[in-house]
């Protein structure tokens, strides 16, 4: 849906890499953190910045930082309407995204899949890693793709992620390659996925800025907006014996469940949480102000879930201050 924009980002970066923007700096990658800072510093105030920005937010390093109360390792708030970066902390540093990974899984499934297609899941749904979040589906269960998307995004089911990956691409590995191709296509070139769910892998990483790009792309699809804003979803499906089963899945976002309160004047639309030992506690989400303008905010690697929501409330407070 936003492919022209994505290619314009890559084309602009390629032109600047080749032309040097009047400088002799050689870029070996579209988007390495140090190189991106140099590129943006060179391009701000000229035509390249406008071309790169298009309808995107661009971090130049001159934006306000987060204050000392934000203890998470990376954070940022992006004004979708104006392209302004309200605040930022290490937005280009590679981090483990945990289950925020599932935004890319959902994006591909929503864009390329049939939500009404009935899928019988297989052994890929057997996930035994300690602490892994599950929507508790089993081999032989038959659900629709839409059901799996709710199981993916609300209770953050790693089993749903695996089922979607195998359904869409035939294997976890093939789907991960598809995820990486999509990441590059939308400009998230400092991202590398090895799986559809975010379970820990040293080669599975992204940045706060790349997550903004991925989330922004997903938000162009009404189905994605509807799913992430849903507080609870009741699924009815059949098991391997053909017996009807049902479950209720609850959204893991504390702002939607009432366990956290957004600043006055803001409404949290929805987003995606993520938690592993390696990633810490993470959250990316969309909020709207009283005029209905959208803001994307992200916090990566907070030390606990309580601190995650303290940090998120702190940075989105800057929207209305």
N, C-alpha and C positions, 0 to 999 in steps of 0.2 A: 504493500500500500504506500510505503514511503521510500520506495527503491530509488527514485530520482534524487531525493535528498541524500540518501546514503552514498550513492555513487559520487555526488558532488563533493561530499566530504573527502572521499578517497582521492578523487581527481585533483582537488585543490591541494591536498597534502603532497601528492605526487609532483604537481607542478612546482610547488615551493621547494621540494626536495631537489628537483633537477635544476631549477633556476637559482636556488639559494637565497632568494628574496634579497639579493644584493650582498649576501654573506657567503663565506667559504665553508660553512659548516656542512659536513657530510652526514646524511641521515641513513642509517642502515635498516631502519624499521619505521613503518608509518607512525608508530605511537609507542615509543619508550618514554617513561616518565620524564627523565632529564631532557630528552630531545624535544618532547612536546612543550615543556616550559620554554625552551629556547625558541622554538618555532612561534609560539604564541606571543612571546615577548617581542619578536621581530615583526610580527604581522599586525599587532594591535594598532589601530589608527589608519590602516590602509585598506585597499580593496580586498586583500586576501582575507582579512578578518571577517568582513561582511560575507564573502563567499563561503568561508568555512562555517560561519554561524548559521546562515540561512534561517531556519526556524528553530535552531538549537541554542542552548546555553553553552558558552565557552568560558572555561576557567583560565584566567590570565595570571593568577597569583597576586593580583592587586586587590582582590575582593577581601572584605572583612573575614578574619578567622573566627573560629569558635572560641568562646571564652574558656577560662581555666577550669570551669565546672564540668566541661565535657571531657570525660576521661576515655571514651572510646578512641580507637586508633585512627579511624577515618570517619568523616561526616561531611555532609553538604546539603544545602537547600537550593533548589532551582525554580525560578519563576517561569513557568511554561509560557505565560502570555507575553512577557516582555523580553525573555532571553536573559534576564539578569540572574547572576549568581549571588544569592543573598548572604551566604557564608560558606566557608569551606575549610576542611582540615585534611591534608594529605590525600586529595582526591585521586591522584595518579599512582598511589602505592598499591602494589599487588597484595591482595588478601584472599583468603579462603571464604567463599560466599555462603557455604553451607546450603540450606534449602532455598535461599534466594535464587539459586540455580534454576529452580522449577519455573520461574517466569519464562525463561527461554523454551523450556519444554512445552509449557502452555501455549506460548506464541506460535510455535510450529504446528502444534496439534489443532489450534483454532483456525489458523490460516489455511492449512492443507488438508485437514481431516473433515469427516462428516460427523457432526455431533450426535446424529441419531443411529449411527452404525452400532450394531451389537457386537461385542467383543468377548470372546471366551479367553480368559487369561490363563497363562501357563506357569511353569516352574520359576520363571523370572520373578514372580511375586514373593517367593520365599526368601526373605531377607533376615539374617540372623545376627547382624552386627548389633552389639549391645548399645542400647539407647536410641536406636533408629526409630524415627516416628513412622507409624503405619496407619493406613485406613482399614486394615484388617480384612483384606480380600485374600482369597485362596485359589490355588490352581483349580480350574474347572468352573469357577464362578463366571457368569455372563452378565455384563453390564453394557451400557452405552458409553460411547466416548465422552459424552457430556457428563455422565456420572463419574467417570474416571478423572475428568478435569476438576470436578468439585472435590473428589477424594485427594487429588494432588494438591490443591491450593488451600483448602480449609484446614483439615487435620495434618496437612503436609505429608501425605503418604508416600514414602519411598517405594512401596509396592505398586502404587498407582503410577508413579513415574516410570518404573521399569516396564510395566504393562503397556503404557503409551509408547515407550521407545521401541519395544519389540513389535508392536502393532504397526507403527509408522514406518520402521526401517528394517525390521527383521532381526536386529540384534542391538544390544546396548552400544557396542563399539561403532556400528554404522550410524546410529542416531547421534552419538557424540560428535562424529565428523560433520553431520548435518548441522548440529548446533554451532560448531566452530565456523562453518561456512556462513551461516546466518549472522553470527557475531561480526565477522569481518565485513559482510555486506552492509551492515548498518553503522559501521565505523568503530565498533568496539574491538579494536585490534590489539589491545593489551589484555585480552581474555583468552583462556584456553580451558575447554571443558573435556573431561574424560568420562563423564556419566551424566544421566538426566536428573539426578536427585540432589547431588551435593555432598554425598558421603566422602570423607576425607581422602584426598589423593594429592601428593606433592605437585603433580602436574595439572591440578585443577585450581584455577585462580582467575581473578578479575580485579577490577578497581571500582571505587565508588563512582567515578565518572562513567566508566563503561556500563555499570548497572543502571545509571540514569538513562543512557542511550537505549539500552535493552527495554527498560520499563516504559520509556516514552513511546517506543515502537509498539509495544504490546497494548498500551492505552489507546491506540488508534482503533482498536477493535471493541465494539460495544459488548461482545460476549465476554471479553476479558474483564471489562469494567464491572459487568453484572456479577461475575463469579467472585471477584475479590471484595465486592461490597456486601456479599451475602453473609449474614451472621450464622445461620445454621441451614443445613440441607439434609433432607431425609431421602435416602436412596432405597429403592426396592429392586431386587435383582434375584437371579436364580443361582443355586449352587450346583456342584457337579452332579448331584442326584436329581436335578430339576425341581428342587424344593424352593419355594419363595422365602427370601430373607430380607431383612431391612435393617438399616442402621441410621443414626443421626450423626452427622459430622458437624462440628462446631469450629468456627473461625478461630485461628490462634492469635489474631491481632487484638491486643488488650484494649485498644481504643474502641473497637467494635463490640467487645464483650462487657465494657463498663469497668474493667479493672484499671484503666488509665483514662485520664481526662484531658482532652485537647484544650489548648488555650482558648479563651473566649474570643469569638469571632471567626473561628476555624471549624470546619467539619471534616473529619477524616473519612474519605471515600473508601479506602481499602489499600491493601498492599500485600507484602509477603515477609514473613519472619524466617529466621534461620538460626539454628543453634547446634554447634558441635564443640568438642573440646578444643579443636584446632582453630575454629572460626570465632569462638566466643558467641556472644549474642548479637544478632544482626536484624535489621529491619529496613525495608524500603517501602514507601507508601506515597499515595496521592492525597492531598488535602485541598479543600476549596475555601476561599474567603467569602464574605457576605455577598460579594458581587458575582460569585460563581467562577472566579479565576482559579486555575489549577496550579499547584505547587508540588514538585516531587522532592522528597527528602529521604536521605539515606544515612544510616549509622552502621558502621562495621566494627566488629570486635570490641564490644563492651564486655566488662568483666562479669556481668550477671544480667538476668532479665530485668530486675528492678532498675539497675543502672542504665540499661538500654532505654527504657521508657523515660527515665529522668533526662537522659541526653537528648532523646528525640523531642521531648516537650520543650527543652531549653532551646534547641535550634529552630523549631517551627514557631516559637514565640516571637522570633525576630521578624516573621512575616507581618505580624499585626502591630509591632512596636513602632 
